[in-house]
Amino acid sequence: MSEPTVLEPGRLWWNWFGEQYFVPRYTVRPRSEGEVRQAVLEARRLGVPVRASGAGHSNPAVVPTPGVHIDFDDFRQVVSVDKEKRQVTIQPGMRVREVSRYLRTQGMSLNNQGDIDTQTAIGAIMTGTHGAGVSLPCMSNQMIAARIVTADGEFLDLSAEKDGELFRAFRCSIGMFGVVVSLTLQAVPSYNIHKRSWNADVEDCLGGLHRRLNDNRTFWFFWLPIRESADLYELPGGNVPSTATRDHDFCHMRTYNAVPVGEAAPVLKEGEQFDHSSVIFPNSYIPNFREIEYAVPFARFEEAFAEVRDLFQTKYPTAKYPVECRPVKADDTYLSAYAERDGYALSISGPMEHASWAMLQDFDELLDRYDARPHWGKHHFMTPVRLERIYPRYDAFKRIRREIDPDGVFLNDHLRPLFA
Ligand SMILES: Cc1cc2nc3c(=O)[nH]c(=O)nc-3n(C[C@H](O)[C@H](O)[C@H](O)COP(=O)(O)OP(=O)(O)OC[C@H]3O[C@@H](n4cnc5c(N)ncnc54)[C@H](O)[C@@H]3O)c2cc1C
């Protein structure tokens, strides 16, 4: 009699954008750590690779595999919480929204989040997802420990405290070290956010940039190149205060400032909101864009932005997607776009049309002159030569990856050329 298997016939999977899809040989929807381990062991016996997915919000082909696809939708509970240390351990299927709302019930918040909360926490961490703020690093830094199933089918408990370099390499490793079966996040005391949104001319935005960055926990902006830009990304056009003198080439700006829970709410003016961090952080988007996002060194942002704006205005005057600009604090995570340098992320998008590729490639070439680093959850045009130049620990990352997964069980066609 054959042994019971956790492998089911492969099911069609597609990402949020509908741009990446595949049918693996097998799909697994685990309900326990043991089932994940069994899935990896069975994959090894069959000689096929393994990839896990989160909520599928990454643009590039980080998930597709011809082998075993592990889908964590049925494995998304809180494992434990330590209120004293403000740490929470969760299963990998948990969405950022579920974590942040749970933390609120425990008197805590996430220190920072991106501008949606429908991704999984582990997916966000594995790709270096970030919010905005000169003092706020990307979300990978909130993970302080994790349990993974390695390529040998063993459980390996990793922590920032115990595993130093290995953990710094693992924190943003695009799922290449193993399948994460639980992760522990460091939270902070619960806070509300006082949010202010307004529109102004680009000259006003750039003129006050450093003052606004210094005066606020978070300051970020979208540059809207043409009039139609305001209709995209659900950005408010007419319902926030505006000093803009044009209906194009202006900026939509936002500040977020933290107010400890229990402190009085401010009297709100037009364009302002006040609520718990878990409510204010998330925005909503529709999958109508194809995006690259690159981080330039913080000190070179204004120069890079001026070139980006110029390229839009001269070569792509009808391109309408807003350009999102967010500062992120440096960290020591090997593959973080902010590894050992403060950075400024510029997101550039076009429609889901073939023609967008040429435009995005133009911006890629421009930003490469700034040694810009990619967001691993968004499209990019990286090569090993480039990665070697822009990531101080690229070689060290590859060495550790080979040690932990010598047979490349957790690689796929997108990652192998860059990290094998
Ligand atoms: C509308 C929208 C808004 C966004 N906003 C922001 C933003 O504000 N800031 C920002 O920085 N990014 C942003 N992103 C990018 C997004 O946060 C990342 O692409 C993130 O990785 C998506 O998480 P996910 O749960 O969908 O993971 P997926 O895309 O499904 O997977 C991401 C990676 O994690 C790995 N992974 C998932 N689960 C596991 C596991 N259990 N074990 C090992 N590896 C695993 C996958 O293999 C893959 O490599 C946005 C994306 C969209 C679509």
PDBQT file of the ligand as one rigid body, heavy atoms in Angstrom, charges set to zero:
ROOT
HETATM    1  C1  LIG A 501      -1.280  47.073  -5.292  1.00  0.00    +0.000 C 
HETATM    2  C2  LIG A 501       0.086  46.812  -4.740  1.00  0.00    +0.000 A 
HETATM    3  C3  LIG A 501       0.614  47.698  -3.815  1.00  0.00    +0.000 A 
HETATM    4  C4  LIG A 501       1.892  47.476  -3.305  1.00  0.00    +0.000 A 
HETATM    5  N1  LIG A 501       2.391  48.373  -2.407  1.00  0.00    +0.000 NA
HETATM    6  C5  LIG A 501       3.654  48.229  -1.970  1.00  0.00    +0.000 A 
HETATM    7  C6  LIG A 501       4.230  49.173  -1.068  1.00  0.00    +0.000 A 
HETATM    8  O1  LIG A 501       3.582  50.102  -0.599  1.00  0.00    +0.000 OA
HETATM    9  N2  LIG A 501       5.524  49.021  -0.734  1.00  0.00    +0.000 N 
HETATM   10  C7  LIG A 501       6.289  48.024  -1.235  1.00  0.00    +0.000 A 
HETATM   11  O2  LIG A 501       7.475  47.974  -0.935  1.00  0.00    +0.000 OA
HETATM   12  N3  LIG A 501       5.757  47.068  -2.030  1.00  0.00    +0.000 NA
HETATM   13  C8  LIG A 501       4.481  47.151  -2.410  1.00  0.00    +0.000 A 
HETATM   14  N4  LIG A 501       3.942  46.194  -3.231  1.00  0.00    +0.000 N 
HETATM   15  C9  LIG A 501       4.720  44.982  -3.524  1.00  0.00    +0.000 C 
HETATM   16  C10 LIG A 501       4.320  43.831  -2.603  1.00  0.00    +0.000 C 
HETATM   17  O3  LIG A 501       4.332  44.227  -1.251  1.00  0.00    +0.000 OA
HETATM   18  C11 LIG A 501       5.305  42.661  -2.765  1.00  0.00    +0.000 C 
HETATM   19  O4  LIG A 501       5.270  42.223  -4.090  1.00  0.00    +0.000 OA
HETATM   20  C12 LIG A 501       5.020  41.487  -1.811  1.00  0.00    +0.000 C 
HETATM   21  O5  LIG A 501       5.996  40.522  -1.969  1.00  0.00    +0.000 OA
HETATM   22  C13 LIG A 501       3.710  40.823  -2.077  1.00  0.00    +0.000 C 
HETATM   23  O6  LIG A 501       3.456  39.873  -1.060  1.00  0.00    +0.000 OA
HETATM   24  P1  LIG A 501       2.628  38.559  -1.360  1.00  0.00    +0.000 P 
HETATM   25  O7  LIG A 501       2.054  38.050  -0.098  1.00  0.00    +0.000 OA
HETATM   26  O8  LIG A 501       1.673  38.835  -2.447  1.00  0.00    +0.000 OA
HETATM   27  O9  LIG A 501       3.783  37.581  -1.820  1.00  0.00    +0.000 OA
HETATM   28  P2  LIG A 501       4.022  36.833  -3.215  1.00  0.00    +0.000 P 
HETATM   29  O10 LIG A 501       4.101  37.858  -4.271  1.00  0.00    +0.000 OA
HETATM   30  O11 LIG A 501       3.033  35.748  -3.377  1.00  0.00    +0.000 OA
HETATM   31  O12 LIG A 501       5.470  36.204  -2.935  1.00  0.00    +0.000 OA
HETATM   32  C14 LIG A 501       6.572  37.043  -2.733  1.00  0.00    +0.000 C 
HETATM   33  C15 LIG A 501       7.801  36.202  -2.406  1.00  0.00    +0.000 C 
HETATM   34  O13 LIG A 501       7.670  35.628  -1.114  1.00  0.00    +0.000 OA
HETATM   35  C16 LIG A 501       7.939  34.242  -1.177  1.00  0.00    +0.000 C 
HETATM   36  N5  LIG A 501       7.156  33.563  -0.151  1.00  0.00    +0.000 N 
HETATM   37  C17 LIG A 501       5.854  33.704   0.137  1.00  0.00    +0.000 A 
HETATM   38  N6  LIG A 501       5.510  32.890   1.149  1.00  0.00    +0.000 NA
HETATM   39  C18 LIG A 501       6.622  32.200   1.494  1.00  0.00    +0.000 A 
HETATM   40  C19 LIG A 501       6.913  31.209   2.479  1.00  0.00    +0.000 A 
HETATM   41  N7  LIG A 501       5.976  30.754   3.311  1.00  0.00    +0.000 N 
HETATM   42  N8  LIG A 501       8.162  30.726   2.536  1.00  0.00    +0.000 NA
HETATM   43  C20 LIG A 501       9.132  31.185   1.707  1.00  0.00    +0.000 A 
HETATM   44  N9  LIG A 501       8.915  32.120   0.779  1.00  0.00    +0.000 NA
HETATM   45  C21 LIG A 501       7.675  32.626   0.674  1.00  0.00    +0.000 A 
HETATM   46  C22 LIG A 501       7.502  33.845  -2.579  1.00  0.00    +0.000 C 
HETATM   47  O14 LIG A 501       8.093  32.646  -2.993  1.00  0.00    +0.000 OA
HETATM   48  C23 LIG A 501       8.000  35.038  -3.364  1.00  0.00    +0.000 C 
HETATM   49  O15 LIG A 501       9.362  34.911  -3.633  1.00  0.00    +0.000 OA
HETATM   50  C24 LIG A 501       2.651  46.354  -3.725  1.00  0.00    +0.000 A 
HETATM   51  C25 LIG A 501       2.104  45.447  -4.636  1.00  0.00    +0.000 A 
HETATM   52  C26 LIG A 501       0.816  45.673  -5.139  1.00  0.00    +0.000 A 
HETATM   53  C27 LIG A 501       0.239  44.699  -6.096  1.00  0.00    +0.000 C 
ENDROOT
TORSDOF 0
